[in-house]
Amino acid sequence: MASLLATARSSGPLWARGVCIFRHMATQEPAIAMVATTSPRKPEAAPLRKFGRENPPSWISRLLRREVLTLADADWSGENLIMPLGDAIIAVALMPAPIPWSQLEGPCATAWWWPDAASAMKDHSNHFVVAIISGTIPKVERRVELARIVAAVTCGTDAVGVYWGEGTLVFEPKCFDSQIRTASVNDVPVELFVDVRGELNDDGTSRCFTTGMESLGFREIEIPKSVQKPTQLMEFVIDMARYIVNNRLSIPDGDTVGTTAEVQYVVRYSKSMFPRSSVMQIDVP
């Protein structure tokens, strides 16, 4: 998603303009996801209004140069729907163009939980940009609320897929909806927000890493080299990610983590294997 935001310009394609508008409106980085559809059919506003809580801050009124609609009256204005969520803003925008395939090809190819991802999303014609903008909602709670709004959008449109750019993940709409329906801020469906990838190194050892933990307010997790199988590392890392997110933990540099009291691994804050911020690397022999 960082690449999407960085490339968004007012002179760019429609999908980029929508992201750029949301970023311009935000006082902090917005939480954004996308819903790929096969038609421009918009969801009814009424089911989305239940996510609002209070009137939005006054700056949005000045930005739009008119009085913001009350929650009860909030409705589509052309291709855009804007309404309050506490002191934040829910924004949904229809983009009459597909999400660029360059953004989807990799996530579709690695979506082992959805084998038909590429064929399902390849020929979509429209998409919705869904965002929570500004406000003081904590990062984890913000993503849980965003996922609920995204699920509501999928239920009211001709959706064929959800693109969660912060984790470079794609999901079949019904699967996404079923997972978020049973979620809470204390039982976060981390798999919707964080990609956990296990791979073989050139020397036959394995490595594992996450994408998406940073958007939730935590360090990304990496295991650069281990003799364990990629699937074993993935199980360990996703369990660790769940534990960190659901308990809102920051594990200090030099502490140990593990599956039992006897099996403990050292945590080091280290330079990432990739061009990104410092990560939490775990020494798993």
C-alpha positions in Angstrom: 0.0 0.0 0.0 2.9 2.3 0.6 3.7 2.1 -3.1 0.1 2.9 -4.0 0.1 6.0 -1.9 3.5 7.1 -3.1 2.5 6.9 -6.8 -0.9 8.5 -6.4 -1.1 11.8 -8.2 -4.0 14.0 -9.4 -3.0 13.5 -13.0 -2.8 9.7 -12.6 -5.3 7.0 -13.2 -8.6 7.0 -11.4 -7.6 4.4 -8.7 -4.5 6.6 -7.9 -6.6 9.7 -7.7 -8.9 8.2 -5.1 -6.0 7.1 -2.9 -4.4 10.6 -3.3 -7.6 12.3 -2.3 -7.9 10.2 0.9 -4.3 10.9 1.8 -4.8 14.6 1.3 -7.8 14.6 3.6 -6.0 12.7 6.4 -4.2 14.2 9.4 -2.5 10.8 9.8 -1.9 8.0 7.3 -5.3 6.5 6.4 -6.1 2.8 6.6 -7.1 1.7 3.1 -8.4 -1.5 1.4 -9.9 -2.2 -2.0 -12.9 -4.2 -3.3 -12.7 -5.5 -6.9 -16.1 -5.7 -8.6 -17.5 -6.6 -12.0 -19.9 -3.7 -12.2 -20.3 -0.1 -10.9 -23.2 -1.2 -8.6 -22.9 0.7 -5.3 -23.9 -0.7 -2.0 -26.8 0.9 -0.2 -25.7 3.5 2.3 -27.9 2.3 5.1 -26.0 -0.8 6.0 -22.7 1.2 6.1 -24.2 3.9 8.3 -24.3 1.5 11.3 -20.5 1.9 11.5 -20.7 5.6 12.3 -20.8 6.8 15.9 -20.4 10.6 16.2 -20.3 13.7 14.0 -17.0 14.2 12.2 -14.5 16.9 13.2 -15.3 20.4 11.8 -12.3 20.4 9.4 -14.1 18.0 7.0 -17.0 20.6 6.8 -14.5 23.2 5.7 -12.8 20.9 3.3 -16.1 20.0 1.6 -17.3 23.7 1.8 -20.6 22.7 3.1 -22.3 21.2 6.2 -21.5 17.6 6.6 -24.6 15.4 6.5 -25.7 13.9 9.8 -25.2 10.1 10.1 -28.9 9.5 9.5 -28.8 11.5 6.2 -25.4 10.4 4.9 -25.7 9.0 1.4 -23.8 8.7 -1.8 -22.8 11.9 -3.5 -21.9 10.9 -7.0 -19.3 8.1 -6.6 -18.4 9.0 -3.0 -19.8 8.2 0.4 -18.4 10.0 3.5 -19.6 9.6 7.1 -18.3 9.7 10.6 -16.8 7.0 12.7 -16.2 8.5 16.1 -13.7 11.3 15.5 -12.5 9.6 12.3 -14.1 9.5 8.8 -15.3 6.5 6.8 -14.8 7.2 3.1 -15.9 4.9 0.2 -15.2 5.8 -3.4 -16.2 4.0 -6.6 -13.4 3.9 -9.2 -14.7 3.0 -12.7 -11.5 1.1 -13.5 -9.8 -2.1 -12.3 -7.0 -2.2 -9.7 -3.8 -2.4 -11.7 -2.9 -6.0 -12.3 0.7 -5.1 -11.4 -0.5 -4.7 -7.8 -2.6 -7.9 -7.8 -0.5 -10.4 -9.7 2.0 -11.2 -6.8 -0.6 -11.4 -4.1 -2.9 -13.6 -6.3 0.0 -16.0 -7.1 0.9 -16.5 -3.4 -2.7 -16.8 -2.0 -2.5 -20.5 -1.2 -5.8 -20.1 0.7 -7.6 -19.1 -2.5 -6.3 -21.1 -5.5 -8.6 -19.3 -8.0 -7.6 -15.8 -7.0 -5.9 -14.9 -10.3 -8.7 -16.1 -12.5 -11.4 -14.5 -10.2 -9.8 -11.1 -10.1 -8.1 -10.9 -13.5 -11.0 -9.4 -15.4 -12.7 -7.2 -12.8 -13.8 -3.8 -14.3 -14.3 -1.5 -11.3 -13.3 -1.2 -7.7 -14.1 0.6 -4.4 -11.5 2.3 -2.3 -12.5 2.0 1.3 -10.7 4.0 4.0 -10.8 5.2 7.6 -9.3 8.6 7.7 -7.9 10.7 10.6 -9.1 10.4 14.1 -7.7 8.8 17.2 -8.8 5.2 16.7 -5.8 2.9 17.5 -4.1 1.1 14.6 -5.4 -2.4 15.4 -9.0 -1.3 16.1 -8.9 0.9 13.0 -8.1 -2.2 10.8 -10.8 -4.3 12.5 -13.4 -1.6 11.8 -12.1 -1.1 8.2 -12.4 -4.8 7.6 -16.0 -4.8 8.8 -16.8 -1.9 6.4 -15.1 -3.7 3.6 -17.2 -6.8 4.3 -20.3 -4.6 4.1 -19.2 -3.2 0.8 -18.6 -6.7 -0.6 -22.1 -7.8 0.4 -23.8 -4.9 -1.4 -21.8 -5.0 -4.7 -20.8 -7.4 -7.4 -17.5 -8.1 -5.6 -15.1 -10.7 -6.8 -12.2 -10.0 -4.4 -10.7 -8.0 -1.6 -7.3 -6.5 -1.8 -5.7 -5.7 1.6 -2.7 -3.7 0.3 -1.0 -3.2 3.7 -0.4 -6.9 3.9 -0.2 -7.6 0.1 -3.1 -10.0 0.5 -6.2 -10.9 -1.5 -9.3 -12.7 -0.4 -12.5 -14.2 -1.7 -15.3 -11.9 -0.5 -17.4 -14.5 1.3 -14.3 -15.9 3.1 -13.3 -12.4 4.1 -16.8 -11.6 5.4 -17.0 -14.9 7.4 -13.7 -14.3 9.2 -14.4 -10.7 10.2 -18.0 -11.4 11.4 -16.6 -13.4 14.4 -13.7 -11.1 15.1 -13.3 -8.6 17.9 -10.5 -6.2 18.9 -9.3 -8.8 21.4 -9.6 -11.7 18.9 -8.1 -10.1 15.8 -8.2 -12.1 12.6 -4.5 -11.4 12.0 -4.5 -13.5 8.8 -6.7 -10.8 7.1 -4.1 -8.2 7.8 -0.7 -9.9 7.9 1.0 -12.0 5.2 3.2 -14.7 6.6 5.5 -16.1 3.9 7.8 -19.2 4.2 10.4 -19.8 1.6 13.5 -21.9 0.9 16.9 -20.1 0.8 19.4 -21.0 -1.9 21.4 -23.2 0.5 18.4 -25.3 1.3 17.6 -23.7 4.7 14.3 -21.9 5.2 13.2 -18.4 6.0 10.0 -16.7 7.0 8.8 -13.1 7.2 5.7 -11.0 7.7 4.2 -8.1 5.8 1.5 -6.0 7.5 2.6 -6.0 11.2 4.0 -2.5 10.8 0.5 -1.2 9.8 -0.8 -2.6 13.0 1.8 -0.7 15.0 4.4 -3.5 15.5 7.7 -4.5 14.0 7.6 -7.0 11.2 8.8 -10.5 12.1 11.6 -12.3 10.2 13.4 -15.6 10.6 16.3 -15.3 8.1 17.6 -18.8 8.3 16.5 -22.1 9.9 16.7 -25.8 9.3 13.0 -26.1 10.0 10.6 -26.5 7.1 8.9 -23.3 5.8 5.5 -24.6 6.9 6.8 -25.1 10.5 8.2 -21.5 10.5 4.9 -20.1 9.2 2.9 -21.8 12.0 5.3 -20.4 14.6 5.3 -16.9 13.1 1.6 -16.6 12.7 1.1 -17.8 16.3 3.6 -15.2 17.4 1.9 -12.5 15.4 -1.5 -13.3 16.9 0.0 -13.2 20.4 1.7 -9.9 19.8 -1.4 -8.2 18.2 -4.1 -9.5 20.5 -2.0 -8.6 23.6 -0.7 -5.3 22.1 2.9 -6.4 23.0 6.2 -4.9 22.2 8.8 -7.6 22.7 12.1 -5.9 23.8 15.4 -6.5 21.9 17.3 -9.4 23.5 14.2 -11.0 25.1 13.3 -14.6 24.3 10.1 -16.1 22.8 9.1 -19.7 22.2 6.5 -22.4 22.1 7.3 -23.8 25.6 9.3 -22.7 28.6 12.1 -25.1 27.5 12.1 -24.0 23.8 13.0 -20.3 23.6 14.5 -18.2 20.8 16.3 -14.9 21.1 14.7 -11.8 19.6 17.0 -9.2 17.9 16.0 -5.8 16.5 17.9 -6.0 13.2 18.2 -4.7 9.7 15.6 -6.4 7.5 16.3 -8.8 4.7 14.4 -6.3 2.5 14.4 -2.5 2.0 12.2 -1.7 4.9 12.3 -0.5 8.6 14.2 -2.4 11.3 12.5 -5.7 12.1 12.2 -8.2 14.9 14.4 -11.1 13.8 14.1 -14.4 15.7 17.0 -16.9 15.9 15.3 -20.2 15.2 18.0 -22.9 14.8 
